[in-house]
Amino acid sequence: MVKLFNLYYFLFIFIAIDILLILYFVLRKKSEKTKRVVLIAIAFSNFALHFLKLAFPPHLGGLPYSATGITFLNICAGTTLLMPWIYLIKKHNVLHDYIFFMGCCGGIAALVYPSEALNHAPFIFNTLRFYYCHISILIIPLLAMFLGLYRPKFKNVWAVMGLWYAHLGLIMLNDAFLNGVGGFNMTIQQFFDHDFRNASFIYGPPPDFMPVYNIMFDPFIPNFLKTDIFGIMSGGPFWFPLLWMFIPMCFYIPLAYAILTSPVWVKELLKKKREIKADAALEEIKRKA
């Protein structure tokens, strides 16, 4: 079974790194068209697999309710559904920056904490599907950056944050719609419960995340965003959906985006430094001449 930090846990991380490196070295000298076709093909295969999972256990046995899993159920599901269509757009725009950020964050998070694979056999369909999905959304934007197809722009970081919030809002609306049509059958307390169907942290930090939350988030969150003024949870823990994380994310999203895009801006910084040094050397030669 896949468990945190056991052999299979590290095996899938090793496979992800291998796939990234192999594709990079295979594609780096290919034409731009070939690079784009390969990455788009991977994205669409992942898109198709997102729907084909309904034909296999455990989703097959849960129909029609398990069909909720092919909607915008969480950040990674939304990224899987959006990524191939965004990469069909050849000219760089803020959508590429957003899908780069979410693909990297979602893919890394899934490898660090493979929630759907934990305590399941490593080579059954659903485990392999989980890893294929999350490895794909991770390596596609990284390869697009390393192969020079798209250069993430740090100046777009606030637009990326806005799109991230819009994405979370779409997930929340999706939850409400599916609950309204009987897909979930949640009570209002379950809908706002931070420990119930809360993969994207919209309704507060899940219990497993509390140690991190207490250090990195809680000091920055005003008390009124943690106060159940409507009495929805009947005295239980409550965080105002979406807004509870806004202030800390104003710091953490730019930081994460700067780290993820560092291969681009560090390379540009070093290139500019070399150009300045070369210009200075040329001026020195002219001066001596």
Disulfide bonds with the S-S distance in Angstrom:
none
